[in-house]
Structures are given as C-alpha cells and as structure tokens.
C-alpha cells in the first residue's frame, strides 16, 4: 500500500513537471515579428506626414499631439550602420519625419523597407535645429523642458509594424539646386556630383575621436552640399571617392545648412571622371617662371590649356595669411595662387593647378594667379618637406623680385621692434635687415620675440614693400 502511494506521488510530480514545461514552452519572451508578406493589419493611417508636421509651427517648441492621428510610412533610414542612433526616418507619399526612440538596435525589428504605423496622440512634435522630429514625451530637468524618445511601453502602445519585402520607395532624383524643406527626412538621389578636392579621398568621419565630420559634395556648377557622417558609423574609416557619380541619402538640415546622411557605403557610387578643369589630362605643364614672365605691369591671363605643378609652402592652419591663398613654388620660381574660396591644401602638399585663362595680376605689388576655381587644383602627394634656399638678408634684398613667393632660410638673425611677433618686426643679420610681418590673427602672433640670435625660415613676400612671412612658430629656431 505504501509502495503504491509512493509510486502514485512520483507519477503525479512527473505529470506536474511535464505540464509546467509544456506551459512555459508556449510562452514567448519576444514579440512576434510582422509577416514578411503583405498580410492585412487592423490599422490604417488617417493623416499624412506632411499634415502632421503642420502642427509644429514655432521652432524649438514642444507640441503635444492632442488628436487621434495615425501616420504610416516606409522606413527609409534605420540605425544599422550607426550613422543614426536610436532613430528611424519614415516617409510616405507626402514627406518624411524623424522618429526618436529610447532604445537602439531598431533595425532588428524595423529595418529599411519595413512599413510602420504610429498612433501619434500624446506624442511630441518638435525640431532639432530645423529638422522635424516625432518624440515620445517631455522631460523637465532643472526647470528646462526637453523631448525624449519613445519608451518601450510607448512603442508597444503606439507603433505597429507592417509588412516587409524590399524597400519600395525609390529615392527622388534631385539636384543641389532643388534642395528645399519639403524634402527634409526623405530619400533623395543626386547624380553628377563629387566630393570637393579638399574632401575627396578622406575618411567619412574622425575614427580615433569618434567625432562626426562634414564632407563637402559639389556639382559641376560649384554648388555644394554637406555630407555628414557619424564617427560611430561602420563606414567612418572608409575613404570618400575621388571620382564623380551619384549618391543616395536622407536629407537633413542644421540651422540653414542642408545635410545629406547616407545609410551605408553602397549609397555612394562615384567612379566616373571628375568634372571641372582639374580633371586629368586636361592641360599641359608650364613653369611658374614662365607664368611670371607674362606679367608686364598690367592684368593679363595665363595661356589656355596649361597647368602648373609644385609645392605648397604656406601653412593655412596657423592663419598667417588669407585662407584663400597659397604660396606655391616649383623648381623655377614661386607665385601666390588665390582661389575663389577657402582651400584645404596643407604645407608640403604637391599639387597641380590648371591655370588656363586665369587672371595674372598684382595685389599690393605681390604677383598672383587670381580667382582660381578650387576644382582646378588637385593633390599629387602630401607630407613633403619644401627645401628652403639658404641666403643672407642682403642676398634676399638683391634678388627680391626673382625670389618672391619662395622659401628662404637665414641664420644668425636678431629680431627686434616689439615683445611678440604680431605686426612688423625687423630681422637683422651681418649683411642687412628686412621686415618680418606677422598677422595679428596668426596663432603665434603673441609668442614672445626671441632675445638672442635665431635661424628663421620664411617666405619672401611683398606688401608694397619687401617683407618675409613666417609660416608657424617652428620657423624660428
């Protein structure tokens, strides 16, 4: 009898264990993924994204949505590549909007191409420096309200994931000239564009610091658009292409500046030849000395179909010269090249500059190639060390015109005329003296003037009179 009861107890426990396991095997710890096909969903949009955004009128305001509004749209940007963080962009036929979340890894359940419905009542419409956003709620800290993304609870209540096959929304083909606020948070495609010479062949973002970077895109008419990339993106270390072609991305804005965000590196296809006069094979070489000989006192033009090749002597980073100018030297002579816009060429860059038809003129007696398009210049190599001509001050004064815009080095020089470098100072050696000029904007302008003889390396320049220009404080040894 006891044996029977014992065996019956064991059988009951086993049955209980089996039943418990069977129950838990039926409990799901994750939500069902929406079907991959077009299975019907018991929800539909009752307004458009464009109409929803009209409820946000005042910049930076936090507008709580009071009505039972439902929007629907296709995800055109997710956070898979890391270029967006805790953010999706959805788009319908009327426009797009950025949707902010408290959690990341959204691409696992809501990748690009997924259709999404959002119940908007009690959510927050706002903008970030002009970019429309849909947020979850308002958080007040130290009396200052700010918007925060949708919480997990809000996602369960407000967000319905629709069908997913492949992305169905084709990017709208536009030109840089077409940019407008109606295109914000929508997928666009630009053709016939290239990264500017200064930003071609550079990393999309700053990998060591994880900082986001702006790279400039341009069309063949010189119109420009920022391509902004996060330092956390999986393509941050990739190099921007050096050719021209097309790019696809989601259009954003920051203040008055439009910005393009790519989803991944496949959004960029630029293998064609660059536009502009700086393209390969468009000109034949001419020496700088030949360019200088063409100027006889009146404005003239460089010969058609010509280019010069040489070294950048000047240092743009230390700001002792105009940001549009470089001092340029080849094996025969030197000259100032003044571009139409700020350049990014570094000291030691070997570059080619197409000078076909470019103005040759003087500015305060300094000879220059004036208003050269940035597209005319291309980098051949970087990190070179220009070799200065070793000379005395007397030799510089004697050969001043021939040596203009070239690099010289003078030993046993005494600097006088002030306590720091800012302004005109006098350099004197055993043979004579000459002015050394430093702009007040130069980063080393307030460095103390040495009180003992030094060796200086400088560029021979002119501003209605002979002068030397230091490039940075390391030019004084």
C-alpha positions, 0 to 999 in steps of 0.5 A: 500500500505504501509502495503504491502511494509512493509510486502514485506521488512520483507519477503525479510530480512527473505529470506536474513537471511535464505540464509546467514545461509544456506551459512555459514552452508556449510562452514567448519572451519576444514579440512576434515579428510582422509577416514578411508578406503583405498580410492585412493589419487592423490599422490604417493611417488617417493623416499624412506626414506632411499634415502632421508636421503642420502642427509644429509651427514655432521652432524649438517648441514642444507640441503635444499631439492632442488628436487621434492621428495615425501616420504610416510610412516606409522606413527609409533610414534605420540605425544599422550602420550607426550613422543614426542612433536610436532613430528611424526616418519614415516617409510616405507619399507626402514627406518624411519625419524623424522618429526618436526612440529610447532604445537602439538596435531598431533595425532588428525589428524595423529595418529599411523597407519595413512599413510602420504605423504610429498612433501619434496622440500624446506624442511630441512634435518638435525640431532639432535645429530645423529638422522635424522630429516625432518624440515620445514625451517631455522631460523637465530637468532643472526647470528646462523642458526637453523631448525624449524618445519613445519608451518601450511601453510607448512603442508597444502602445503606439507603433505597429509594424507592417509588412516587409519585402524590399524597400519600395520607395525609390529615392527622388532624383534631385539636384543641389539646386532643388534642395528645399524643406519639403524634402527634409527626412526623405530619400533623395538621389543626386547624380553628377556630383563629387566630393570637393578636392579638399574632401575627396579621398578622406575618411567619412568621419574622425575614427580615433575621436569618434567625432562626426565630420562634414564632407563637402559634395559639389556639382559641376556648377560649384554648388555644394552640399554637406555630407555628414557622417557619424564617427560611430558609423561602420563606414567612418574609416572608409575613404570618400571617392575621388571620382564623380557619380551619384549618391543616395541619402536622407536629407537633413538640415542644421540651422540653414545648412542642408545635410545629406546622411547616407545609410551605408557605403553602397549609397555612394557610387562615384567612379566616373571622371571628375568634372571641372578643369582639374580633371586629368589630362586636361592641360599641359605643364608650364613653369611658374617662371614662365607664368611670371614672365607674362606679367608686364605691369598690367592684368593679363591671363595665363595661356589656355590649356596649361597647368602648373605643378609644385609645392605648397609652402604656406601653412593655412592652419596657423592663419598667417595669411588669407585662407584663400591663398597659397604660396606655391613654388616649383623648381623655377620660381614661386607665385601666390595662387588665390582661389575663389574660396577657402582651400584645404591644401596643407604645407608640403602638399604637391599639387597641380593647378590648371591655370588656363585663362586665369587672371595674372595680376598684382595685389599690393605689388605681390604677383598672383594667379587670381580667382582660381576655381578650387576644382582646378587644383588637385593633390599629387602627394602630401607630407613633403618637406619644401627645401628652403634656399639658404641666403643672407638678408642682403642676398634676399634684398638683391634678388627680391623680385626673382625670389618672391613667393619662395622659401628662404632660410637665414641664420644668425638673425636678431629680431627686434621692434616689439615683445611678440611677433604680431605686426612688423618686426625687423630681422637683422643679420651681418649683411642687412635687415628686412621686415618680418610681418606677422598677422595679428590673427596668426596663432603665434602672433603673441609668442614672445620675440626671441632675445638672442640670435635665431635661424628663421625660415620664411617666405619672401613676400611683398606688401608694397614693400619687401617683407618675409612671412613666417609660416608657424612658430617652428620657423624660428629656431 
